């Protein structure tokens, strides 16, 4: 058994041999076996026990047992007490979820305190099968039916290669004591209903059900690896990362074999709900300008792209530039330089640089977003134009309009930054001093 676990650890690169590892020990069969196996394999174990105070005297008994067990191995021991019921009530979650949250929060604190490499917990193959069944009943994708992962950030699960029966035999063979958690027999907890009711029923129908389910889990792990690789290849083709936004190419998305699945995977990092993802998918062929929201992000359907930005990035703000400033770094990077105008002056042809008649400016200048009703005199024209019409003529997307900055003097538009100078502020033969403003990051 020890060699089986060591092979699994090495295959999945779960632990390094010379660094400490925190081992979550409840005192039950699984965690006692985990601690013994890792200890015998030579890992530097630190025993950690949580007392959730859910079973009165049993909770105190378990704590004492784990303390003595750690002492018998001469390894460091840490424990913590939780008011689990109060935490569950305050946060309006189940007892199971409360215990899980409290446990892993403390484990992560202990990880930093002890400078350990990981937190090892005693989930095994049967736990993974139960998780698969639970997720299937709830409704899930491929990730949900592969059971429990061997690693989840700092948490590792070295016993996923072992069944519950194998662990029970291991304790007998090595004459290891453990404590029984009587709540494991109570079907008031959801997982126990799967463990004590559904799985035995499946075994009655097919005695090989447990082994078949475990074999399916192993096959699905391989399927998931191939699936994730394919999704990553699609992501690289579809996604373009900008400074403050992500763009997804709609034409490439339309070419995919199963668009709803691809959309779910592409949008999942941005916390869009399943129903919102469905709406976005249905609107891929729709008109531009439709906006969708998640808790953290906003998505705009443009002509060629789905444009995603974090909430808060599109708030309209105002910034001022004094006459003495020669550089602005927030919200955009501008360099400002005064130049004496003379015959043969070389004008910039870049949209990111403008030359302005300094005498026409009134300081402080203002940098702001556009407002409905804004207008200006486009360079080379002697009649005014609504900014909204300028955006339409130049095919600005909704996001591009919102991210456009205007340079303002005395409530007049001087420059649509990075796009067009106002004709009233151009350099003429009468100009004596030129203000050069250059957009450095665009």
N, C-alpha and C positions, 0 to 999 in steps of 0.2 A: 504493500500500500504506500509506504514512504517513497519508494522509487517511482511509483505511478504518479504521485503528486509532484515529485521533483521534475519528472519529464514534462508534466503539464505546465509547471511554472516556467521551465526553460523554453518550451514551445511558444508560450504566449508572452514571454519576457516580463513576468510579473514582479520578480524580486531579484535584487542583487545580493550576493552572498555575505558581504562584509558590512552592511549598513543595517541599523536597527529597524524593526518593523513592529508596529502596534498591532496586537491581536485582540480583537473583540471577543471577550469570553463571558458568556452568560452562565456557564456551569452545566449546560445541557450536553447531550451526546455529541452534537456536531462541533461545538466550539471547544470542548475538551479534546476531541480527536484532532482538531486543527492545531491547537497549541502544542500537543504532544508531537505531532508529525513535524511541524516546523522546528521545534526545539531539537528533536532528534536529527533533523537534517542539518543542524548547525547554524540556523538563523538566530540573530540577536533579538530575541522576543521581548516585548513589553506587554504585559497583561493589562487590559483595560476593561472595567466592568461598570455598567450603568444600573443603578437601582431606581426603577420607575415607580416604586411603591404602589403597585397595582394588586399585589397578592398578600398583603399583610405580613404574617410571620415568614412565609415562603421567601419574600423578597430579602429579608434580613438573613435568612438561611443561605440563600444563593450568594449574597455578598461575602459572607464569612467563608463559604466553600471556596470561592475563587481567590480570596486573599490567601488562604492556606495553600491552595494549589500553586499559586505564583511563588510563595515562600518555599515550597518543596523543590521548585526548579531553580531557586535563587536568582530570580529575574525581577526587574522593576515591576511595581504594581500601582495602578491608579484607579480610583473609583470616583463616581459622582452621583449625587442624589437629585432626583427630579420630581416636581409636583406635576405629574403628567396630566392628571384629570383637569387641574386648573388651567394648564396651558391649552388643552384641547377646547375647553369652554371659551377661553378668551379669544382664541383664534378661529373658533367655530369649525373645527376639523375633527375627524374621528380619532379615537384613542390610538389606533394603529399608526395613523399619519403623524400624530403628535409625538409618539415614541420614536418614530423614525427620524423626524426632524431634529428632535433634541439629541438623539444619539449621534447623528452624523455631524451636527454643529460642534458638539463637544469633541468628537474624534478629530476634527480638523484643527481645533484649538490645541489639542494634545500633540498633534502631528508637528505643529510649529514649536511647541514647548520642548519636545524631546528631540527635535531635528531628525525624526524618523523618515524613512524612504516611502512608506505606504501604510495603509490601514488594511489589515487582512481580516476578512469576515468569513463566516462558515457556511455560506450558501452552497448547496450541493445539487446534484443532478435532479433529485426529486423536487427541490424548490424551483428549479428552472422549468420543469414540466408543469408544475402548478401555475407558475407565472404565465406560461404559454397559454394554458387553458383559460385563465382569467382574462387575458388580453383578447383571446378569440371571442369570448362571450361579450366583452365590452365593445368589440369592434376595433380592429387595428390593421395596420399595414404590415409589410414584411418585417420591419424592425421589431414590432411587438410580438411576433410569433417565433422569434429566435430565442426566447427565454431571457435569462439573465446574462449580462456581459461579463466576461472574465475580468475586465478592468473598466472602471468608470472614474476617470481622473485619478484621484489618490487612493481610491478603494479597489482592492484586488480580492479575487475569490479563487483561491488555489484548489478548493474541493469540488469544483463543478464537474470534475471527471469521476467523482465517486457517488454512489447511490447511498441512500439512508441505511439500507441493509448492510452494505459494506462497512459503513462507519460503526454501526452497532457491533458487528463482528470484530472490528479492530479494537474496540474497547474491551471486549471479552478476552481477546488474544493477549492483550497487554495488561490485563487486570487493572483497568483504569476505572475509578469511581466517577460518578456524575450525579447531578440532581435532576429530578423530574419536574417539569413545569406543568402543573395540573391544568393550566389554561389552554394547553395544546389540545386537550380533549373537548373543550367547550366550542360549540359550533356557532357562538354568537359573533365570532370573528370571521370575515369573509374567506380568508385563506384557509381556515380550518374546515370550512364547508367543502372546499375543493379537495382538501387533504383527507378528510374523514368520511365524506359522503360520495362525491363524484368519482374520485379516482378508484376507490374500492368497487364502485358500481361498474366502471369500465373494465376492471380486472375480472369481474364476474362474467362480463360479456366476452372478453378476450383475455386470457391469462398472460398473454404476451404484450398487453397494452402498454405497460410501463417501458419495456425495452423498445417497443416500436416507436413510442413517442420520443424517447431519448435519441434513437437513431435518426428520427426526423429532424430533431433539433440540430444534430451534427451536420446533416445534409443542408439544412436551411442556413447554417452559418456560412457555408461555402457559397450558397446562392446569394446571400446578402453581400458578401465580399465582391462578387461579380457585379451585382446590382449597383453597389456604391461606386465602383470603378466606372461603370457606364454613366451614372449620374454626374460624376465629376468631369468626365469628358464633355458631356453636354453643357455643364456649367461653364467650362472654359470657352466653349464656342459661343454661348449665349450672353454671358455676363461681362460687362465692361465697367470697371470701377473708376469713378471720377473722384474729385477731391471731397465733395459733400454729398454725392449721390451714387446710386448704382443704376445702370441701364441694362435692360434685357431686350435683346433683339427679337422682335415679334415674328419676323419672317422665319428665323431659324427655329423658334419654338413651334411654329405651324408645321414644320417638316418632321417633327418627332412622331414616333410610332404611337405612343399613348400620351396625348397632351395633358389630360388631367393629372396623371401620375407625375409627369415632369414638372408641371406647375406647382404641385404640392411640395415637391422636393426643393424647387428653386425658391419658393416663398417661405418655407418653414423657418429659416433663420430670422425672419422679420415679424414673426408672431401673428400672422394673419390667420383668422379662424378658418375652419374647413368650409363653412358656408360662404365666407368672403372670397376664398380661393376659387370656389365654384363660380361665383359671380364674375370674378376677374377673367376666368377662363372663358366663360360664355361671352364676355365683352371683347375678346381679342379681335373680332371682326367688326366691332362697333366703332362709333365716331370718337374722335380725339377729345380729350378734356375731362373724361370721367375720372373721378377721384375716389379712392378706396382707403380705408383706415384700419390699422391694427392698434394695439395698445401703445406701441412704440414708434410706428412708422406710418408714412403716407405713400401711397402709390398713385401715380398719374398715368393714364393711358394716353400716350402720344401717338403720332402717326406711325412711327417705325419702332418705338421703344416703349417698354414699361419702365417708368422712372420712379425710383424709390429713394426717399430721403427720410432722415430721422425727424421726428416731431420736434419743433422748436427752432429748426434751422431756417424756416420760412417766415419767422416773425419780422415785421417791418420795424427797423430801427433807424435812428438818425445819428450821424457823426459830424463833427465840425472840424474845419481846418483853419488854423490861424495864419496870419500873414507871415509869421516867422518860421513856420514849419517847412522843412524840405523833404520830409518823408512821412508816410502814413503806413502803418502795418496792420491796423484793424479798422474795418472788417476785411479790407483788401489791401494789397501792397502797392502803394503809389510812391513814385519819386517826383519831387517838385523842384524845378530849377528856373531861375530868372536869367534871361539872356538879352543883351542889347541887340536891337534889331538894326540891320544894315543891309545894303544892297548885296545880292548874292547869297542871302540867307538860305540855308538848306532845310527844306521842310520834310518832315517825316511822312512816309507813305503808309505807315503801319496804322491799323485801327487801334492799336494799343498805345499810341502816342499822339498827343494833340499839341498844337501851338496856338496859344490864346493871346489876344491883345490884353495885356495886363491892366491897361488903363480902364477897361470896361468892367473890371471885376470889383466887387464889394465884399470885403472880408468881415467876419469869417465866412468861408465857403461852407456849404453843407453837402453831405453825402447821404442820400436817402433812397428808399425804394420808390417805385412809381405809384401814383394814385390815379384813380379813374378821373378823367377830365384833364389830365396833364397834356400840354402841347408845347411845341417848339418850332423853330425855323430850321429845317434841315440844311446842312451846309450846301451852298450853291443855289439855294432857293430863297425867294423874297416873299413867300407866303407861309403861313403857319400850318402845321399838321398835327393832328391828334396823335399822341403817343400810341394809343391803342391801334390806330390805322397803320402806324409805322411797324408795329409788331406783326400785324396781319400781313403786310406787304413783304416783310422779311421772314415770314413763316416761323415766328417764335413759338415754341411750345409753352404750355402753361407754366412749367417749371422754369424755363428760360426767362419768361417775363418776370416771374417772382424773384429770380436771382439777379436781375439786372439792377445796377446802381446808377443813380443820376447825380451829376455834379451840379450844384445849385448856387447861384449868386443872386442875392436880392429877390428871392422867390422865382427866379427864371432859370430854366434849364440851360446849362452851359455845354454839357457833354453827356450823351448817353454812353457811359463808360464802356470802352472797348468796341463802340459801334459807330457813333456819328456825333460830330461837333455841331453846335448851333451856329447858324450863319451870322448872327449878330455879334459873335465873339471871335470871328476870324481875324487873322492878321491882314492889315491893309497897308497902303503906302504911307498912311499917317501914323502907323504904329511906331512907337519908340522903344517899348520894352515888351518882350515876349515871355509868357509863362509857359514853360514846357512841363506837361504832366504825362508821366509814362506809367502804364500798368505793367508791373513786374511779374505778377503771378496771375495768370488768366486761364 
